[in-house]
Amino acid sequence: MMSKLSSPLSPTLAATTAQFRNRIPTQFRRGVPLYVGIITLCFLFYNLNIFNAPSSPHHKKYVRPPLAPSTIPPYTRTEFPRKIWQSWKVNPLRFENRDLDTARSWVGINPDYRYEVLTDANDVRYVEWHFGPEGFNRPDIVDFYRSVSAPIVKADLLRYLVMYAEGGVYADIDVEALRGINKFIPDRYQQKDIDMVVGIEIDEPDWKDHKILGSKSRSFCQWTFMCKPQLPVMMKLIEQIMTWLTEVAREQKVKIADVKLDFDQIISGTGPSAFTNAIIEDMNERKTDHSQRIDWDLFHDMSESKVVSRVLVLTVEAFAAGQGHSDSGNHEARAALVRHHYHASNWPSKHPRYSHPAYGEVEKCNWNDDCIHRWDKDVEEFAKMSDADQKRIIADKERERKEEEDRRKKEREDAERRRKEDEDRARKKKEEDEAKERERKEADKAKEEAAKAKDDKKPAKPKEGKP
């Protein structure tokens, strides 16, 4: 009786179970608890994340280790991203009219492109997002960007970071689009064969050995350019800037944020010269033949665009027309794609050019040969003078500059006075015309009222059939 009560199975089920148990080897039956235990432990390890396996969105997110620039896979898309980038102090909702007009030119001509402005308020977040642990994992770049304080250095660096991260078209805030981005690449080329589009800015190689103008005499334009993302040349340029500025800070024995830079250091360290040198060096590294080394001679006096090591180089008219040098032509030319207004280019006031105490800045010659030769000759002769003569020359030049400033000030004041006089005459004429028009209308109204009153005084005609 007790044996029956101790078995929860029916006689039929118990017999079936016993029959099945008798068919299973004894060694396997003894190992079942061990098998069950192993499976249970594996399940617990898996759910407790002991192996740190990122198998669920609730687990700790996997972060890939940093990649060295040389191991980053090359960009393989055939087309350029349809994205326009600009950077400025404030967002587009707070643009001044002049900046709003240039921004609208890009959006209006290129409606199928996305448009974005990075500002002083969101640039760091952008760099952190793309170059932080979950992006390219380059904390050195993020820390360096945070440490830079000079606005022009930050602006130059940001454009290179953006072009590396996402690519597209970059244009300074004071650059107006004249033609669509679809005109950047001539019909004879295909996007799949090009990684970058740049234009000539300065093509004055005759002055390449000039002590001041030499480094600036040959350059590509970096206020407007286009590229595909993750190009090695952009990363090399970023790293070169980091190395350069770190070395300058070491030489000055200050932090990177406290470095003092002049105009030429900006141009050669982060600006057009740095941009140009990095591209030409990359062209040489990427060329497939063993021809002569690529240098500026290949781009001097270009009459039409050319592709070199997958970089499309446009003529000077494309992005830098109307400069008055480098045979840059004008903005009415078919090749002119943008117009640079220069109203945002006030950074030299904080990073001044070299200015001779008597003869000022040679850059004011704007690459005019006669002017530069005269400046060089004057400076050379000045160095041979006595201190007394030098002081006399400086005083004379200072007086001349003061007279010139006074003359220009008077011209501006006269022009302003004439403008106001013209406005006053125009206003008075308008008021006189309006007064005459009112008098005419009043006279017409008086005539109408007199005619109506006269009609009212006429006797009524007698009705027909009455005496």
C-alpha positions as CSV (number, residue, x, y, z in Angstrom):
1,M,0.0,0.0,0.0
2,M,2.8,2.4,0.9
3,S,4.7,1.6,-2.3
4,K,1.7,2.5,-4.4
5,L,1.1,5.7,-2.5
6,S,4.8,6.7,-2.9
7,S,4.6,6.6,-6.7
8,P,2.7,9.5,-8.3
9,L,2.5,7.7,-11.6
10,S,-0.3,5.6,-12.7
11,P,0.5,1.8,-13.2
12,T,0.5,2.2,-16.9
13,L,2.7,5.3,-17.0
14,A,5.0,3.8,-14.3
15,A,5.4,0.7,-16.4
16,T,6.2,2.8,-19.5
17,T,8.7,5.0,-17.6
18,A,10.4,1.9,-16.2
19,Q,10.6,0.3,-19.6
20,F,12.1,3.6,-21.1
21,R,14.6,3.8,-18.2
22,N,15.7,0.3,-18.7
23,R,16.6,1.1,-22.3
24,I,18.9,4.1,-21.3
25,P,22.5,3.1,-20.4
26,T,23.2,3.4,-16.7
27,Q,26.3,5.6,-17.2
28,F,24.3,8.2,-19.1
29,R,21.5,8.2,-16.5
30,R,24.2,8.9,-13.8
31,G,25.6,11.8,-15.8
32,V,22.3,13.6,-16.4
33,P,22.7,15.8,-13.3
34,L,26.1,16.9,-14.4
35,Y,24.9,17.8,-17.9
36,V,22.0,19.8,-16.4
37,G,24.4,21.6,-14.1
38,I,26.8,22.6,-16.9
39,I,23.9,23.9,-19.1
40,T,22.6,25.9,-16.1
41,L,26.1,27.5,-15.4
42,C,26.5,28.5,-19.1
43,F,23.1,30.1,-19.0
44,L,24.0,32.0,-15.9
45,F,27.4,33.1,-17.2
46,Y,25.7,34.3,-20.4
47,N,23.0,36.4,-18.7
48,L,25.4,37.8,-16.0
49,N,27.7,39.0,-18.8
50,I,30.7,37.3,-17.2
51,F,32.3,37.0,-20.6
52,N,31.4,40.6,-21.5
53,A,29.6,39.4,-24.6
54,P,27.7,42.2,-26.3
55,S,24.7,40.0,-27.1
56,S,22.0,42.3,-26.0
57,P,21.2,46.0,-26.2
58,H,21.1,45.9,-22.4
59,H,24.7,44.8,-22.1
60,K,27.7,47.1,-22.0
61,K,28.3,48.5,-25.5
62,Y,31.4,47.3,-27.3
63,V,33.9,49.9,-28.2
64,R,36.4,49.1,-30.9
65,P,40.1,49.8,-30.2
66,P,41.6,52.8,-31.9
67,L,42.7,52.4,-35.5
68,A,45.9,53.9,-36.7
69,P,45.3,56.3,-39.7
70,S,47.1,53.9,-42.0
71,T,44.7,51.1,-41.2
72,I,41.5,53.1,-41.8
73,P,39.8,51.6,-44.8
74,P,39.8,53.9,-47.9
75,Y,36.6,55.6,-48.9
76,T,35.1,53.7,-51.8
77,R,31.9,55.6,-52.7
78,T,31.8,56.7,-56.4
79,E,29.9,60.0,-55.7
80,F,30.5,63.0,-53.5
81,P,28.2,63.4,-50.5
82,R,25.4,65.9,-51.3
83,K,26.2,68.1,-48.3
84,I,27.2,71.8,-48.0
85,W,29.1,72.9,-44.9
86,Q,29.7,76.3,-43.5
87,S,30.9,77.5,-40.0
88,W,30.3,80.8,-38.3
89,K,29.9,82.3,-34.8
90,V,26.1,81.9,-34.7
91,N,23.5,79.7,-36.3
92,P,21.6,80.8,-39.5
93,L,18.6,82.1,-37.6
94,R,20.9,84.8,-36.2
95,F,22.8,85.6,-39.4
96,E,23.3,89.2,-40.5
97,N,21.7,90.0,-43.9
98,R,25.0,89.7,-45.8
99,D,25.7,86.2,-44.3
100,L,22.1,85.2,-44.9
101,D,22.4,86.3,-48.6
102,T,25.5,84.1,-49.2
103,A,24.0,81.2,-47.4
104,R,20.8,81.4,-49.5
105,S,22.8,81.4,-52.6
106,W,24.1,77.9,-51.8
107,V,20.7,76.5,-50.8
108,G,18.8,78.2,-53.7
109,I,21.1,76.9,-56.4
110,N,21.5,73.4,-54.9
111,P,18.1,72.4,-53.6
112,D,19.0,68.7,-53.6
113,Y,21.9,69.2,-51.2
114,R,21.7,69.2,-47.4
115,Y,23.0,72.3,-45.7
116,E,24.6,72.6,-42.2
117,V,26.3,75.3,-40.3
118,L,28.7,74.5,-37.4
119,T,28.9,77.3,-34.8
120,D,31.0,78.3,-31.8
121,A,28.3,76.7,-29.7
122,N,28.2,73.2,-31.3
123,D,31.6,72.7,-32.9
124,V,33.1,70.9,-29.9
125,R,30.1,68.5,-29.7
126,Y,30.6,67.7,-33.4
127,V,34.3,66.9,-33.0
128,E,33.6,64.8,-29.9
129,W,30.9,62.8,-31.7
130,H,32.9,61.9,-34.7
131,F,36.4,61.6,-33.2
132,G,35.5,60.3,-29.8
133,P,35.4,56.7,-28.6
134,E,32.3,55.7,-30.6
135,G,33.6,57.5,-33.8
136,F,37.1,57.3,-35.1
137,N,38.4,56.9,-31.5
138,R,41.0,59.7,-31.7
139,P,40.9,61.3,-28.2
140,D,44.1,63.1,-29.1
141,I,42.3,65.0,-31.8
142,V,39.4,65.8,-29.5
143,D,41.7,67.1,-26.7
144,F,43.8,69.1,-29.2
145,Y,40.7,70.8,-30.7
146,R,39.5,71.7,-27.2
147,S,42.8,73.2,-26.3
148,V,43.1,75.6,-29.4
149,S,41.9,79.1,-28.7
150,A,42.8,81.1,-31.8
151,P,39.6,81.4,-33.8
152,I,41.2,81.2,-37.3
153,V,43.2,78.1,-36.3
154,K,40.0,76.5,-35.0
155,A,38.2,77.4,-38.2
156,D,40.9,76.0,-40.4
157,L,41.1,72.8,-38.3
158,L,37.3,72.4,-38.2
159,R,36.9,72.4,-42.0
160,Y,39.5,69.6,-42.3
161,L,37.9,67.6,-39.5
162,V,34.4,67.9,-41.2
163,M,35.7,67.0,-44.6
164,Y,37.5,63.9,-43.2
165,A,34.5,62.8,-41.2
166,E,31.7,63.4,-43.7
167,G,33.0,65.1,-46.9
168,G,30.9,67.2,-49.2
169,V,31.4,70.9,-50.1
170,Y,33.0,73.4,-47.6
171,A,32.6,77.1,-48.2
172,D,33.5,80.0,-45.9
173,I,30.5,82.1,-44.7
174,D,31.4,85.0,-47.0
175,V,31.5,82.9,-50.2
176,E,28.6,83.3,-52.6
177,A,27.6,80.5,-54.9
178,L,27.4,81.6,-58.5
179,R,26.7,78.3,-60.2
180,G,25.5,74.9,-59.0
181,I,27.8,72.3,-57.4
182,N,27.0,70.1,-60.4
183,K,29.3,72.5,-62.3
184,F,32.3,71.8,-60.1
185,I,33.2,68.7,-62.1
186,P,33.4,69.2,-65.9
187,D,31.4,66.8,-68.1
188,R,34.6,65.2,-69.4
189,Y,35.3,63.7,-65.9
190,Q,33.4,61.1,-63.8
191,Q,33.0,61.4,-60.0
192,K,34.2,57.8,-59.5
193,D,37.6,58.9,-60.8
194,I,37.9,61.9,-58.4
195,D,38.3,62.1,-54.6
196,M,38.8,65.8,-54.2
197,V,38.1,69.1,-56.1
198,V,40.3,72.2,-55.4
199,G,40.9,75.4,-57.3
200,I,43.9,77.7,-57.7
201,E,44.0,80.7,-55.4
202,I,47.5,82.3,-55.9
203,D,49.6,81.5,-58.9
204,E,52.6,83.9,-58.7
205,P,55.6,81.6,-58.8
206,D,58.0,84.3,-59.9
207,W,58.0,85.4,-56.3
208,K,58.6,82.0,-54.8
209,D,62.0,83.1,-53.4
210,H,60.7,86.4,-51.9
211,K,61.5,86.5,-48.2
212,I,57.9,87.5,-47.3
213,L,55.7,86.5,-50.3
214,G,57.5,83.3,-51.2
215,S,55.5,80.8,-49.1
216,K,52.2,82.5,-50.2
217,S,53.0,82.7,-53.9
218,R,51.6,79.3,-54.9
219,S,48.5,77.9,-53.3
220,F,45.2,76.1,-53.7
221,C,42.1,77.8,-52.4
222,Q,40.7,76.5,-49.1
223,W,37.8,78.8,-48.7
224,T,35.9,76.5,-51.0
225,F,36.7,72.9,-51.8
226,M,35.0,69.5,-52.1
227,C,36.1,66.0,-51.2
228,K,34.9,62.5,-50.3
229,P,35.1,61.5,-46.6
230,Q,38.0,59.8,-44.9
231,L,40.6,60.8,-47.4
232,P,44.1,60.1,-45.9
233,V,45.3,63.5,-47.0
234,M,42.8,65.2,-44.7
235,M,43.9,63.1,-41.7
236,K,47.6,63.8,-42.5
237,L,46.9,67.5,-42.7
238,I,45.1,67.4,-39.3
239,E,48.0,65.5,-37.7
240,Q,50.5,67.9,-39.2
241,I,48.7,70.9,-37.7
242,M,48.7,69.1,-34.3
243,T,52.4,68.4,-34.5
244,W,53.2,72.0,-35.7
245,L,51.2,73.9,-33.1
246,T,52.5,71.6,-30.3
247,E,56.0,72.4,-31.4
248,V,55.3,76.1,-31.5
249,A,53.9,75.9,-28.0
250,R,57.0,74.1,-26.8
251,E,59.2,76.7,-28.4
252,Q,57.2,79.6,-26.8
253,K,57.1,77.7,-23.5
254,V,53.3,78.1,-23.2
255,K,50.2,76.1,-23.5
256,I,48.6,75.6,-26.9
257,A,45.8,77.9,-25.9
258,D,48.3,80.7,-25.2
259,V,50.4,80.5,-28.4
260,K,50.9,83.8,-30.3
261,L,50.9,83.5,-34.1
262,D,51.5,86.0,-36.8
263,F,49.9,86.1,-40.3
264,D,52.6,84.1,-42.0
265,Q,52.5,81.4,-39.3
266,I,48.8,81.0,-39.8
267,I,49.1,80.8,-43.6
268,S,51.9,78.2,-43.5
269,G,50.7,76.3,-40.4
270,T,46.9,75.8,-41.0
271,G,45.9,77.9,-44.0
272,P,46.3,77.8,-47.7
273,S,50.0,76.9,-47.7
274,A,49.6,74.0,-45.3
275,F,46.6,72.9,-47.3
276,T,48.5,73.1,-50.6
277,N,51.6,71.4,-49.4
278,A,49.7,68.5,-47.9
279,I,47.8,67.9,-51.2
280,I,50.8,68.0,-53.4
281,E,52.7,65.7,-51.1
282,D,49.8,63.3,-51.2
283,M,49.7,63.5,-55.0
284,N,53.3,62.4,-55.1
285,E,52.7,59.5,-52.7
286,R,49.6,58.3,-54.7
287,K,51.0,58.6,-58.2
288,T,51.3,55.2,-59.9
289,D,54.1,56.0,-62.4
290,H,57.7,56.9,-61.8
291,S,57.6,60.2,-63.6
292,Q,59.1,63.4,-62.3
293,R,58.1,64.7,-58.9
294,I,54.8,66.7,-58.9
295,D,55.4,70.4,-58.0
296,W,53.7,73.7,-58.7
297,D,55.0,73.8,-62.3
298,L,52.2,71.4,-63.2
299,F,49.6,73.9,-62.1
300,H,51.2,77.2,-63.2
301,D,49.3,79.2,-65.8
302,M,46.6,76.5,-66.2
303,S,44.2,77.1,-69.1
304,E,41.9,74.2,-68.2
305,S,41.3,71.9,-65.3
306,K,43.2,68.7,-64.8
307,V,43.1,65.5,-62.6
308,V,46.3,64.6,-60.8
309,S,46.3,61.6,-58.5
310,R,42.5,61.6,-58.2
311,V,42.5,65.3,-57.3
312,L,40.6,67.6,-59.8
313,V,42.4,71.0,-59.9
314,L,40.3,73.8,-61.4
315,T,41.6,77.0,-62.9
316,V,41.9,80.1,-60.7
317,E,38.6,81.6,-62.1
318,A,36.6,78.7,-60.5
319,F,36.9,79.7,-56.8
320,A,39.1,82.8,-56.8
321,A,38.0,85.1,-59.7
322,G,38.3,88.9,-59.4
323,Q,41.4,89.0,-57.2
324,G,43.4,91.3,-59.5
325,H,46.3,88.9,-59.7
326,S,47.2,85.4,-60.9
327,D,45.3,86.1,-64.1
328,S,42.1,85.4,-62.1
329,G,39.7,87.0,-64.6
330,N,36.3,88.1,-63.3
331,H,33.1,86.7,-62.0
332,E,31.3,87.0,-65.3
333,A,33.5,84.3,-66.8
334,R,31.8,80.9,-67.5
335,A,34.4,79.2,-65.3
336,A,33.6,81.3,-62.2
337,L,31.8,79.2,-59.7
338,V,31.8,81.3,-56.5
339,R,32.4,84.9,-55.4
340,H,34.5,85.6,-52.2
341,H,33.3,88.8,-50.5
342,Y,36.0,88.8,-47.8
343,H,33.8,90.5,-45.2
344,A,34.5,87.7,-42.7
345,S,38.3,87.9,-43.4
346,N,39.2,90.1,-40.4
347,W,41.5,87.6,-38.7
348,P,44.8,89.3,-39.7
349,S,44.0,92.1,-37.3
350,K,44.8,89.6,-34.5
351,H,47.6,87.9,-36.5
352,P,49.3,90.9,-38.2
353,R,51.5,90.7,-41.3
354,Y,55.0,92.0,-41.3
355,S,54.9,95.8,-41.7
356,H,58.1,97.7,-42.4
357,P,58.3,100.8,-40.2
358,A,58.6,103.1,-43.2
359,Y,57.1,101.2,-46.2
360,G,54.3,99.1,-44.5
361,E,53.1,95.8,-45.8
362,V,54.3,94.4,-49.1
363,E,51.0,92.5,-49.4
364,K,49.3,95.7,-50.2
365,C,51.0,95.5,-53.6
366,N,48.5,92.7,-54.4
367,W,51.2,90.9,-56.4
368,N,51.9,93.9,-58.7
369,D,55.4,93.4,-59.9
370,D,56.4,97.1,-60.1
371,C,55.0,97.7,-56.6
372,I,56.9,94.7,-55.1
373,H,60.1,95.7,-56.8
374,R,59.8,99.2,-55.5
375,W,59.1,98.0,-52.0
376,D,62.1,95.7,-52.0
377,K,64.4,98.5,-53.3
378,D,63.1,101.0,-50.7
379,V,63.6,98.4,-47.9
380,E,67.1,97.6,-49.1
381,E,68.2,101.3,-49.3
382,F,66.6,102.0,-45.9
383,A,68.8,99.3,-44.3
384,K,71.9,101.2,-45.5
385,M,70.8,104.6,-44.0
386,S,72.0,106.1,-40.8
387,D,69.7,106.1,-37.7
388,A,69.0,109.8,-38.3
389,D,68.0,109.3,-41.9
390,Q,65.9,106.3,-41.0
391,K,64.0,108.3,-38.4
392,R,63.5,111.1,-41.0
393,I,62.2,108.6,-43.6
394,I,59.8,107.1,-41.0
395,A,58.5,110.5,-40.0
396,D,58.0,111.5,-43.6
397,K,56.2,108.3,-44.4
398,E,54.1,108.6,-41.3
399,R,53.1,112.1,-42.4
400,E,52.3,110.9,-45.9
401,R,50.2,108.1,-44.4
402,K,48.4,110.5,-42.2
403,E,47.7,112.8,-45.1
404,E,46.5,109.9,-47.2
405,E,44.2,108.8,-44.3
406,D,42.9,112.3,-44.0
407,R,42.3,112.6,-47.7
408,R,40.5,109.3,-47.8
409,K,38.5,110.3,-44.7
410,K,37.5,113.6,-46.4
411,E,36.5,111.7,-49.6
412,R,34.3,109.4,-47.5
413,E,32.8,112.4,-45.7
414,D,32.3,114.2,-49.0
415,A,30.7,111.1,-50.5
416,E,28.4,110.8,-47.4
417,R,27.5,114.5,-47.6
418,R,26.7,114.2,-51.3
419,R,24.6,111.1,-50.6
420,K,22.6,112.9,-47.9
421,E,22.2,116.0,-50.2
422,D,20.9,113.7,-52.9
423,E,18.5,112.0,-50.5
424,D,17.3,115.4,-49.3
425,R,16.7,116.7,-52.8
426,A,15.0,113.5,-53.7
427,R,12.8,113.8,-50.5
428,K,12.0,117.4,-51.2
429,K,11.1,116.6,-54.8
430,K,8.9,113.8,-53.7
431,E,7.2,116.1,-51.2
432,E,6.7,118.8,-53.8
433,D,5.3,116.2,-56.3
434,E,3.0,114.8,-53.6
435,A,1.8,118.4,-52.7
436,K,1.1,119.2,-56.4
437,E,-0.8,116.0,-56.7
438,R,-2.9,116.8,-53.7
439,E,-3.6,120.3,-55.1
440,R,-4.6,118.8,-58.4
441,K,-6.9,116.3,-56.8
442,E,-8.4,119.1,-54.6
443,A,-8.9,121.3,-57.7
444,D,-10.5,118.4,-59.6
445,K,-12.8,117.7,-56.6
446,A,-13.8,121.4,-56.3
447,K,-14.7,121.4,-60.0
448,E,-16.8,118.3,-59.6
449,E,-18.6,119.9,-56.6
450,A,-19.2,123.2,-58.5
451,A,-20.6,121.3,-61.5
452,K,-22.8,119.3,-59.2
453,A,-24.1,122.4,-57.4
454,K,-24.8,124.1,-60.7
455,D,-26.8,121.1,-61.8
456,D,-28.8,121.2,-58.6
457,K,-29.8,124.8,-59.1
458,K,-31.3,124.3,-62.6
459,P,-35.1,124.5,-62.7
460,A,-36.9,121.2,-63.1
461,K,-38.4,120.5,-66.5
462,P,-42.2,120.5,-66.5
463,K,-43.9,117.2,-67.0
464,E,-45.5,116.6,-70.4
465,G,-49.4,116.9,-70.7
466,K,-49.6,119.6,-67.9
467,P,-50.2,123.3,-68.5
